[in-house]
Amino acid sequence: MKETEHNKEELKDQELNQESPQNEAEEVEETAPVEEDPVAKLEGELAQEKDKFLRLFAEFENYKKRTTKERLELFKTAGQEVMVALLPVMDDFERALAEIDRSGDTELLKGIELIQNKLKETLKAKGLEQMAVGEGDAFDAEIHEALTQIPAPDKKLKGKVLDVVEKGYILGDKIIRHPKVVVGQ
């Protein structure tokens, strides 16, 4: 009986030993890295490279737009400096025309007017425009530069432009010189 029990125990041990390698094989399969399909792996890499390419392409397009915009701004500001420098010359032409008109020399007046008109048209072709400001217009602190305030001769002229001392100019969509005005109080 002891031998049969001993034999039974041996049989159990053998069964366990036989199951053990099988169980170990199953455990190895579970812990071993799963090999990916090479096609799926390549498709994943391709998708990543396409994404990188699209992002780089979009970044380059933004760079081109930004540099183009900066270049246009540079040309505008370079032109702006020249225009601002020429504005006192325009003012001098207007003062000269007023004085020549008082003297009565019509031939000289016509010659100076021709030169002034040519300069105005050239500057206008480059984008310079005179601001339309007249007496009686409402004063706007964002557009006008008030030199002084004087008592208004009429109640209707309070807060209005009474006199334009110096004309204002716009280059493109930017005010490069605000009109200098006298405001009614």
Contacts in CASP RR format, 6 or more apart in sequence:
PFRMAT RR
TARGET T0000
AUTHOR 0000-0000-0000
METHOD contacts of the structure
MODEL  1
MKETEHNKEELKDQELNQESPQNEAEEVEETAPVEEDPVAKLEGELAQEK
DKFLRLFAEFENYKKRTTKERLELFKTAGQEVMVALLPVMDDFERALAEI
DRSGDTELLKGIELIQNKLKETLKAKGLEQMAVGEGDAFDAEIHEALTQI
PAPDKKLKGKVLDVVEKGYILGDKIIRHPKVVVGQ
76 171 0 8 1.000
76 172 0 8 1.000
76 174 0 8 1.000
79 126 0 8 1.000
79 171 0 8 1.000
80 171 0 8 1.000
80 174 0 8 1.000
80 176 0 8 1.000
83 123 0 8 1.000
83 126 0 8 1.000
83 128 0 8 1.000
83 169 0 8 1.000
83 171 0 8 1.000
83 176 0 8 1.000
84 176 0 8 1.000
84 177 0 8 1.000
86 119 0 8 1.000
86 123 0 8 1.000
87 169 0 8 1.000
87 176 0 8 1.000
87 177 0 8 1.000
89 119 0 8 1.000
90 116 0 8 1.000
90 119 0 8 1.000
90 120 0 8 1.000
90 123 0 8 1.000
90 167 0 8 1.000
91 166 0 8 1.000
91 167 0 8 1.000
93 112 0 8 1.000
93 115 0 8 1.000
93 116 0 8 1.000
93 119 0 8 1.000
94 116 0 8 1.000
96 112 0 8 1.000
97 109 0 8 1.000
97 112 0 8 1.000
97 113 0 8 1.000
97 116 0 8 1.000
100 108 0 8 1.000
100 109 0 8 1.000
100 112 0 8 1.000
101 109 0 8 1.000
127 171 0 8 1.000
127 172 0 8 1.000
128 169 0 8 1.000
128 170 0 8 1.000
128 171 0 8 1.000
128 176 0 8 1.000
129 169 0 8 1.000
129 170 0 8 1.000
129 171 0 8 1.000
129 172 0 8 1.000
130 167 0 8 1.000
130 168 0 8 1.000
130 169 0 8 1.000
130 170 0 8 1.000
131 143 0 8 1.000
131 167 0 8 1.000
131 168 0 8 1.000
131 169 0 8 1.000
131 170 0 8 1.000
131 175 0 8 1.000
131 179 0 8 1.000
133 143 0 8 1.000
133 144 0 8 1.000
133 161 0 8 1.000
133 164 0 8 1.000
133 167 0 8 1.000
133 168 0 8 1.000
133 179 0 8 1.000
133 181 0 8 1.000
134 161 0 8 1.000
134 164 0 8 1.000
135 160 0 8 1.000
135 161 0 8 1.000
135 162 0 8 1.000
135 163 0 8 1.000
135 164 0 8 1.000
136 157 0 8 1.000
136 160 0 8 1.000
136 161 0 8 1.000
136 162 0 8 1.000
137 160 0 8 1.000
137 161 0 8 1.000
138 159 0 8 1.000
138 160 0 8 1.000
138 161 0 8 1.000
139 146 0 8 1.000
139 159 0 8 1.000
139 160 0 8 1.000
139 161 0 8 1.000
139 181 0 8 1.000
139 183 0 8 1.000
139 184 0 8 1.000
143 175 0 8 1.000
143 178 0 8 1.000
143 179 0 8 1.000
144 161 0 8 1.000
144 178 0 8 1.000
144 179 0 8 1.000
144 180 0 8 1.000
144 181 0 8 1.000
144 183 0 8 1.000
145 178 0 8 1.000
145 179 0 8 1.000
145 180 0 8 1.000
145 181 0 8 1.000
146 181 0 8 1.000
146 182 0 8 1.000
146 183 0 8 1.000
147 165 0 8 1.000
147 180 0 8 1.000
147 181 0 8 1.000
147 182 0 8 1.000
148 182 0 8 1.000
148 183 0 8 1.000
149 182 0 8 1.000
149 183 0 8 1.000
149 184 0 8 1.000
149 185 0 8 1.000
150 162 0 8 1.000
150 182 0 8 1.000
150 183 0 8 1.000
150 184 0 8 1.000
150 185 0 8 1.000
151 184 0 8 1.000
151 185 0 8 1.000
152 158 0 8 1.000
152 159 0 8 1.000
152 160 0 8 1.000
152 162 0 8 1.000
152 184 0 8 1.000
152 185 0 8 1.000
157 184 0 8 1.000
158 184 0 8 1.000
158 185 0 8 1.000
159 183 0 8 1.000
159 184 0 8 1.000
159 185 0 8 1.000
160 183 0 8 1.000
160 184 0 8 1.000
161 181 0 8 1.000
161 182 0 8 1.000
161 183 0 8 1.000
161 184 0 8 1.000
162 181 0 8 1.000
162 182 0 8 1.000
162 183 0 8 1.000
162 184 0 8 1.000
163 181 0 8 1.000
163 182 0 8 1.000
164 179 0 8 1.000
164 180 0 8 1.000
164 181 0 8 1.000
165 180 0 8 1.000
165 181 0 8 1.000
165 182 0 8 1.000
166 177 0 8 1.000
166 179 0 8 1.000
166 180 0 8 1.000
167 177 0 8 1.000
167 179 0 8 1.000
168 175 0 8 1.000
168 177 0 8 1.000
168 178 0 8 1.000
168 179 0 8 1.000
168 180 0 8 1.000
169 175 0 8 1.000
169 176 0 8 1.000
169 177 0 8 1.000
170 176 0 8 1.000
END
